[in-house]
Amino acid sequence: MPLRVFVTGATGVVGRMLLPQLRGRGHHVTALVRRARDADRLGDVDGVAVADVMDLRTLRRVLIGASPDVVVHQVTGFRSTDCASGMQRTAHLRTAGTENLISAAVSAGAHRVVAQSAASAYFPHGHEVLDEEAPLWTDAPGRWGAAVRAVEAQEEALLTCPDIEGVALRYGALYGPDTSFAPAGRIHRMIRGSAVPLVEDGGGITSFTHVEDAAGAVLEVLADGESGAYNVVDNEPAQSSEWLPAYAHMIGGPAPVSLTREQAREQLHWLTVHQLTEQRGATNFRLREAVGWRPVWPSWREGFADLFGLWPG
Ligand SMILES: NC(=O)c1ccc[n+]([C@@H]2O[C@H](COP(=O)([O-])OP(=O)(O)OC[C@H]3O[C@@H](n4cnc5c(N)ncnc54)[C@H](OP(=O)(O)O)[C@@H]3O)[C@@H](O)[C@H]2O)c1
């Protein structure tokens, strides 16, 4: 059934993928931008609303005007800034921004809010690959702890609001066009410059999500699936000892250098060392069972190969 859908973060890497997919399914789409001139970047939509999610008054007014059934929250703050500020900005958008959006969505009579969350926030303990029942690492050190607590607060706001069905989509490491893994992206540049090493046995696990799949999961939960948190990740969680040399090879970069844990701790931020040595992966079983979602890119190997023009299709 066609729905009225309001999309925030419409100019972002997931939002830009999502808009044509929504229209392709026959939904009525209103896209939120912060500046009216950004409407030119959106392609075909049914309506454009202009507001900042931190401005509750304007947000409420434009949402009431759009009168959506479902609100999709794809706002994050990593663009054009360093990692630390991006995490801080994103944490604020996840807490205060989500509260504003839920409040405005309720005023507008929407019945569901689907929001971007993160599958990298699990406490690194027990199984190598974790499901949604695993605890979040809310007492992680420093800025990562603050980021995980923001994920927890966002999900709690979504899942406890009595007037809304909240769905949190816990994305893995986003890759695809215009992400940090794409040519000119931050991680692409770092790996080309030998700035991401193999640490010890490279046992830290990353679950990847292609942006096309990040957008595709939204389509599946617009009307179906119970309120809750769902991992949206590919089928192949990968140790850094697997994906890092493979990625370096595909981009024509140097093979990663090897460091001991002590050397890595001296040279890198502890969060990077954690990601490369201890981070756990995530499973996508809950979303598969709940709504029948299947990734278009089940393995990062094919997804990266496609991104770099190496995949025969
Ligand atoms: N998403 C993640 O979890 C994550 C984590 C680490 C790294 N990265 C990498 O970071 C890169 C880009 O990420 P990004 O966070 O900048 O995402 P993005 O793809 O640029 O999307 C962010 C969206 O949020 C919007 N937005 C930001 N603040 C807003 C506000 N106050 N009110 C309304 N809308 C607002 C932006 O609009 P404007 O066009 O107005 O700015 C944009 O549409 C990608 O390469 C990705 O791989 C992402």
The ligand as a Gaussian input file, in Angstrom:
#p B3LYP/6-31G(d) Opt

LIG

0 1
 N       26.498000       7.158000       9.213000
 C       27.407000       6.610000      10.025000
 O       27.105000       5.948000      11.002000
 C       28.860000       6.821000       9.705000
 C       29.836000       6.486000      10.629000
 C       31.191000       6.736000      10.319000
 C       31.505000       7.277000       9.095000
 N       30.538000       7.570000       8.221000
 C       30.922000       8.094000       6.933000
 O       30.713000       9.506000       6.924000
 C       30.332000       9.927000       5.594000
 C       29.104000      10.780000       5.591000
 O       28.390000      10.613000       6.754000
 P       27.455000      11.778000       7.230000
 O       27.152000      11.587000       8.662000
 O       27.948000      13.100000       6.823000
 O       26.184000      11.373000       6.481000
 P       25.601000      11.986000       5.166000
 O       25.503000      10.897000       4.235000
 O       26.269000      13.225000       4.721000
 O       24.127000      12.350000       5.670000
 C       23.847000      13.158000       6.755000
 C       22.523000      13.801000       6.487000
 O       22.079000      14.410000       7.671000
 C       21.702000      15.747000       7.334000
 N       21.820000      16.579000       8.518000
 C       22.916000      16.738000       9.282000
 N       22.643000      17.561000      10.309000
 C       21.337000      17.912000      10.181000
 C       20.456000      18.728000      10.929000
 N       20.858000      19.375000      12.045000
 N       19.176000      18.863000      10.513000
 C       18.745000      18.240000       9.402000
 N       19.535000      17.444000       8.647000
 C       20.815000      17.287000       9.032000
 C       22.618000      16.158000       6.224000
 O       22.083000      17.262000       5.559000
 P       23.014000      18.400000       4.866000
 O       23.128000      18.013000       3.417000
 O       22.236000      19.642000       5.092000
 O       24.343000      18.389000       5.584000
 C       22.607000      14.877000       5.402000
 O       21.456000      14.799000       4.631000
 C       30.164000       8.660000       4.802000
 O       31.321000       8.524000       4.042000
 C       30.099000       7.540000       5.813000
 O       30.681000       6.364000       5.304000
 C       29.220000       7.401000       8.514000

